[in-house]
Amino acid sequence: MHPALHLDNLKRLPPAVRSAATAAISADTNRYRAVENIRLVRDYAATRKPEHERALVVPALYRILDPLKIPNLDSLPTNLFSDTPPSESELSITKATLALEALYQLQLPDSLGVDLWPRILAWVQFLHLYNPGNLRAADREPGLFTHSILFASRFLDHTPTFRLMVCTPWFWFMLGRAWMYATKLPDPEKRVYAFNTIFRFTTLENVTETSNMDELLNGVGGTLSNLACLVVEYLDALILDHDKSDSVLPEVLYVTFVAGIVGFLNLIDPTLRDTTVVRTSPGRLGEELLAQPVLGVLLRLLSSVTKTDVPGTLPALQHLFVLLLVFLPSKPGWTQLPAAVKSGFVPVLLLCARSTFAPHLADHLRLCFQMILPPALISHALLSALDAGWRDIETSAKEITGFQIPDFQRMWTEFSSLVNERLQVLHAFDTSYTAMRACDNLECSTLDGKKNFRRCSGCRSFYYCSSDCQRADWTRGGHRNTCCSYGTLLIGERNNDDSSSRQRSFLRALIHHDYQKERIHIHSKQATFLRQYPHATSITLYDYMKGGVHIDVKAAPKSFESLDGPEWKDIVSRAAASGGRMGVDVAIFTENGPVQSRYLAIPLRSNSGVITHKLRELARTLSPNTYTLDEQTQSRHALYLVKTVSLIHETNDVHVTEIH
């Protein structure tokens, strides 16, 4: 037995306290007096007397907490502290509760932990399970568990006690339950101590052992969702306000705690530290975290940690970036990208780019500005979120005298130029866009406002200006045979359940904007294509996978990458039979992440086929194979194409209306 636990130590206490401590561990027939004795001992432990004097009460507390005195749960009454004198079991519970309170007031030698811990844990477990009807768990548990874990923190550096604690059954449950209440502790200093204890224990590798993990999950509520909610709450509570000088959390501990909680997540699910592979799912824990407001919390942490300059800041920043780069490219993370932008994603990236840590974060920043954000600039929701603060973002970027990454200025210029162009499309769309449709009876092809058309109730993709046109296309146009095949490629309600009607309309507006901007070059490519393949149907591809659009003209084979099946064949055959009034335009864009491509047919419709006929006439005047020409001749050929196509437009555009 440890010397500090010998009963002889009680003789050195002040007489009144010595008498109370001795009586508290003896059989007293007056149970009210027994409670008063242990209360006196507890109050003495909380006085301002020297630590070595107050610690003299430990032998009495040690004996009161004897696990053999823990009552049988089945024999206990449903109510405590009734008007009748306390039973022996109630007396044991009351004395143990007061003894724990007394112990928590003392700073004890580390070597005492091995003797005290088993008794403390046994009684805490009992008090948790014992829930008398007149005492609410919500009232008892916060103090029960947080004080216990704070007491445990005193032995973190004592190896024997530390090993004993983490190997004791039910310890991880207690840690989880204490974690639940730690972020709500009103005392800032106690909250820091609790966070430090949680950090020390949750970064141990044996937390991932099945039995320990099961206990921890049960402690925080029973599910992975509970754990995710707690992690986000913990991270949010960590955020340091640099404008306040009275923070009790030292910056070095701040970044340590941030790195620690991310390290804990990585231990549980290694997927959360692997950015080498872009996954549709960030793992079970990642998905649960994304069901919480984790992205906004991570961005606020990035902003706060970047303003910190203590040892450990860089690893903390890198850990946070890795989490972001695992979350955002995943399917659930991608859908939350507009919300992340609204929470300040771009300003936070700029803050990191001009910090002293920027050279070490260069790869992370490049991924954000080149892989994640640009492909997402086809989203109406994201652009709207970006538009709200874009003027301030640009002003802030212009005021930066120099970025810490050599090529960042070029990267930022490219990104901001693309944003400005897309915002112009957004503003035009929001202020003056009118949804237009073309009659899908190709014998008609009337263009008018969407509200003036009736939609096919089968495929919900075809529109008709009248019931006569709908019957004509059903019988003569072949829609009777292909109606059920639609719902995958042609833009419409059925093939894109995750997007809103507004987003589909915005895609039409965006592709039409890019078509009009590059119309001369597109038609030049089409004329060249028609010279090589005079009887083939072409498709115009608008590739948005890297952000800025890349437009190309190719043949429309029966199968092209993701374009296949009866729906695709019908789209191509209808374009071929349209007399030049329907073009097969296909948008390629990201879906559910920056590397997952989606093909969507957004046909170009026209009230006249004259442009296509003129391009065919132009094609017959061209050299059969421009690729064999020398560079100077190719240049003259390209200039001729541009001039001739421009003349075709000038001559015929007055009679032509085109929509997507």
NUROFI-745662 format. One record per residue (C-alpha): x, y, z. Coordinates in steps of 0.001 Angstrom, whole numbers, plus 500000, padded with zeros to 6 digits. Example, Ala and Ser with C-alpha at 12.3 -4.5 7.8 and 13.67 -1.06 7.14 Angstrom:
# NUROFI-745662
512300495500507800
513670498940507140
***
This chain:
# NUROFI-745662
500000500000500000
501179503498499216
502455505346502336
499984508197501733
497119505730502296
498134504647505803
495629505496508506
498368507028510666
498207510082508378
494820510965509817
496477511716513191
498220514723511617
494920516386510698
493376519217512778
491356517679515647
487897518407514235
488800517086510786
490619514091512294
487561513219514317
485261513577511298
487532511516509030
487844508743511614
484099508675512204
483403508671508440
485139505335507998
483683503750511113
480264502264511651
478099505105512922
474571504315514035
473603507942513453
473563508043509670
472785511765509425
475915512452511499
477933510137509229
476993512241506207
477916515449508045
481327513979508914
482235513188505305
480962516622504237
483350518218506713
486209516156505242
485219517215501710
485090520879502689
488525520626504284
489929519172501053
488626522251499214
490247524801501561
493268526942500689
495529525160503142
498832523745501839
498417520762499552
500349518351501758
498047519146504705
494820518681502749
496089515396501266
496148513875504742
492429513023504327
493184510584501462
493346507441503679
489721508043504727
488578508720501146
490380505611499927
488476503401502397
485110505033501758
485571504197498048
486124500507498715
484403498697495762
483085496079498203
480788498758499599
479059499297496232
475396498299496725
473545495797494607
471603497781492017
468592495488492190
468082496091495910
468172499899495811
465126502170496297
463772504254493435
464144507529495346
467043508990497280
467020511455500175
463456510833501333
462299512078504704
463215508806506378
466785508220507602
469075506974504812
469489503248504471
472927501681504648
473076501538500847
472034505169500508
474642506128503088
477362504325501107
476328506138497931
476256509532499595
479624509030501298
481232507781498050
479868510760496113
481289513189498676
484574511265498784
484944511620495003
484248515342495283
486962515613497936
489497513645495893
488916515867492861
489980518887494950
493413517457495689
496700517421493837
498137514018494684
501440512254494003
501414510487490617
502289507216492286
498909507197494093
497061506723490807
497563502951490655
495804502524494025
493079505116493580
492019504623489959
490313501188490227
488165502453493099
487241505694491374
486279503930488148
484176501326489950
482153503968491776
481752506215488717
480415503230486789
477971502434489565
476791506049489908
476222506169486163
474112503011486201
472190503959489331
469487506380488260
467022507033491092
463722508483489992
464187511823491740
467637512566490267
467921513280486529
470914511836484675
471264515155482838
471887516843486180
474321514269487586
476332513048484629
478166516192483439
479909516613486787
480352512883487341
482227512247484110
484054515518483491
485477515634487021
486544512007486717
488363512573483438
489967515745484767
491230513759487732
492578511121485341
494514513841483491
496757514262486542
498273510842485913
498896511171482173
502653511277482704
502753508446485213
503260505395483019
501917502681485374
498698504608486096
498308505628482469
498598502023481277
496211500870483969
493576503430482958
493550502670479232
493420498917479849
490591499030482383
487209497886481034
484676500735480766
487385503421480728
486723504295477075
483005504608477781
483816507071480555
486123509013478234
483423509203475572
480819510363478039
483197512978479488
483901514166475948
480175514739475471
480191517256478296
483678518753477928
482743521347475305
479955522609477572
482086523138480678
481484526733481845
484984527081483319
487430527815480433
490422526448482342
488672523165483112
487632522967479465
491279523241478395
492301520524480850
489495518295479583
490511518888475961
494095518022476816
493003514767478448
490813513851475483
493683514651473121
496140512472475033
493844509458475131
492217509636471704
495547509770469887
496557506388471306
496626503655468682
494741501215470906
491656503447470612
490998501554467374
490809498171469091
487298496853468598
486357496640472275
487741500118473024
486045501656470002
482737500040470916
483014501459474436
483881504930473146
480954504919470712
478588503817473479
479934506597475652
479224509318473083
475724508082472316
476021504725470599
476516505535466900
479109506831464484
476760509729463852
476968510688467541
480750510588467354
480798512750464205
478516515297465848
480792515403468879
483951515821466758
482439518790464918
481262520307468207
484757519832469650
486458521402466614
484047524321466731
484790524856470427
488508524931469653
488363527876467243
490557530600468676
489405534216468507
492595536164467849
490835539454468538
490439538486472192
493481538668474424
491949536844477385
491936533344475910
492992530708478416
494005528342475598
497686528821474745
498308528871470988
500694525948471186
498000523824472849
495460525116470344
497303523778467305
498174520604469215
494508519919469925
493573520580466286
496233518190465011
495250515701467707
491584515462466775
492476515039463102
494966512361464135
492166510625466030
489974510664462908
492834509241460856
493305506415463346
489646505455463145
489367505747459345
492626505881457319
490550506972454310
490476510447455851
494219510920455416
494570509600451864
494362512249449145
496153510154446536
492846508676445373
489684510712444758
486822508681446178
483081508995445707
482753508220449404
485011509574452178
484283506478454269
481551505880456851
482947508326459372
483566510909456652
479979510666455469
478735511120459028
480985514152459466
479662515646456231
476141515194457575
477259517775460174
478426521350459375
482032520144459298
483150522090456207
482284525458457703
484049524531460938
487162523356459062
487304526623457118
487040528703460285
489778526585461838
491999527066458780
491520530806459013
492280530822462733
495263528453462644
496844530375459739
497025533432462009
498944531407464581
502720531086464500
503900528551467071
505577525144466747
503056522691465344
501080525223463287
502162523842459913
501239520200460681
497843521373461954
497238523330458741
498297520381456605
495987518038458541
493049520397458016
493761520736454291
493971516971453886
490522516609455459
489118519231453099
490712517526450100
489211514196451130
485763515648451791
485207518064448900
485861515740445915
483559513056447369
479902512855446377
478464514191449673
481208516824449903
480717518003446325
477068518792446957
478151520987449889
480704522972447909
478317525945447429
477813526069451191
481596525929451687
482023528856449281
479345530742451169
481295530053454385
484379531750452976
486294528989451186
487996531339448684
489017534065451199
490474531374453462
492522530004450551
493823533503449791
494723533959453454
496728530730453367
498368531693450063
499804534891451493
500863533378454824
504388532296455672
503193528681455494
502134529002451843
505176527269450270
504384524170452325
500700524322451377
501307524949447662
500145521538446459
496962521756448542
496182525241447223
496788524188443612
494345521323444024
491724523734445325
492180526354442601
492776523963439707
490984520681440452
488102521476442826
486789524991442246
487033525508438436
484945522466437384
482276523525439873
481807526913438211
478926525522436158
476767525409439289
474186528152439672
474168527637443462
477958527886443745
478218530941441515
475441532632443484
477330531932446717
480539533271445170
478810536328443741
477698537512447180
481244538408448233
483218538357444993
483826542102444826
485406542064448290
487439538958447386
488872540630444263
489642543805446196
491427541765448852
493439539880446217
494518543128444534
495750544518447846
498066541570448354
501534542759447388
502846539283446762
501896535680447215
504283533246448856
503899530716446011
505792531570442768
503059530659440250
500089531550442425
499507534959440808
499069533300437403
496816530642438903
494705533267440655
494435535408437506
493174532432435494
490693531481438193
489346535007438738
488974535564434963
486889532414434698
484797533440437713
484139536888436228
483026535377432924
480692532903434618
479279535618436868
478347537590433760
476397534562432562
474834534242436020
473735537883436111
472241537693432616
470475534464433529
469052535806436792
467849539072435271
466693538324431742
466682534593430985
463512533243429405
463204529491429046
462775528652425366
461916525385423688
461650524042420165
458836521843419026
460167518288418897
458022517530415888
460862518075413431
458377518870410680
457511521974412741
460500523003414950
458697526135416121
460642528123418742
458758529780421581
458680530261425337
458617527051427371
455245527931428880
453659527703425435
454597524037425005
453130520812426296
455532518139427540
455405514448426731
454097512779429885
456040509600429106
459665510682428742
459142514205430145
461894515340427782
460082516205424527
458042519378423995
455344520148421460
453625523355420446
450295521575419886
448537518255420259
448660517899416463
452476518120416515
452639515636419379
450500513144417428
452566513719414296
455841513014416095
454328509983417820
453156508441414557
455507509754411851
458492511021413854
459107507698415599
458701508885419193
456275506025419757
459230503610419479
461762505571421527
459775507407424226
460565504867426936
464307504942426148
464747508586427183
465856509581430659
469668509269430630
471318511590428095
468908514263426913
468695517133429376
465438516959431260
463730516206434521
464098512436434474
467803512135433789
469081514442436503
467029514030439649
469745515619441827
469643518954439981
466967521599440109
465046523025437195
467018526227437715
470340524389437379
469220522684434151
468123526038432744
471433527570433772
473312524818431936
471336525670428804
472172529356429264
475861528618429855
476313526367426835
474449528889424660
476694531686425926
479799529678425026
478285528721421676
477638532349420767
481078533391421971
482834530725419870
480241530418417101
482560531369414249
485229528883415334
482648526143415946
481177526581412482
484673526659410995
485376523304412624
482037521965411416
482798523029407844
486153521267408040
484454518202409477
481849518188406661
484640518345404073
486164515170405493
482883513421406340
480224514861404017
477545512342404917
478207512043408669
476453513728411569
478729515744413822
478531516379417545
479848519486419234
481415518727422621
481552521377425347
484013520059427906
483791521832431288
485777519255433246
488732521598433815
486685524717434383
487084526773431238
485205525277428310
487025523314425612
484951522943422439
485544520284419798
483671518850416841
483670515100416284
481779512455414368
478671511081416036
479207507324415934
476731504790417201
478665504679420453
480916507386421917
482384506891425377
479417507429427711
477059508054424795
475389504821423852
472088503021423658
468773503640421930
468380507146423395
471692508268421912
470962506659418559
467594508386418393
469113511791419211
471656511381416404
469100510108413891
466710512971414687
469501515488414146
470335513877410795
466676514079409750
466137517658410993
467270519404407840
469919521327409759
467502522599412433
468904520411415208
472538520059416202
473875517442418570
475575519480421294
476884517594424310
478106519097427591
480712517215429606
480871518323433203
481660517078436672
479120515200438717
479501514017442300
483142515117442290
485785516776440115
486930513637438275
483571511984437577
482322513061434178
478722513371433123
477574513610429485
474394515527428800
472883516158425369
471666519768425066
470695520019421391
471095523251419452
467721524031417903
467080526475415086
464050527737413211
465966527320409955
468546524965408484
470118527640406316
473339527914408359
473974524176408111
473245524227404350
475687527104403844
478361525283405859
477904522232403622
478356524421400566
481471525935402129
482834522471402926
482731521466399266
485129524333398416
487749523307400970
490890521223400464
490201517514401171
492822517291403920
494039520460405582
496449518463407791
498810517841404843
499131521560404045
502180523539405113
501887525946408000
501505529062405877
498755527495403751
496968526242406859
497019529784408224
495510531154405008
492935528358405072
491906529187408666
491592532890407797
489456532040404770
487216529882406932
486718532614409517
485933535255406891
483540533020404980
481733531807408112
481445535406409314
479892536338405962
477421533436406259
476398534744409670
476037538347408479
473922537284405518
471629534828407267
471447535654410986
468591538077410474
466407535107409517
467824532621412057
467006532094415740
468967529515417723
468422528183421240
469775525415423465
***
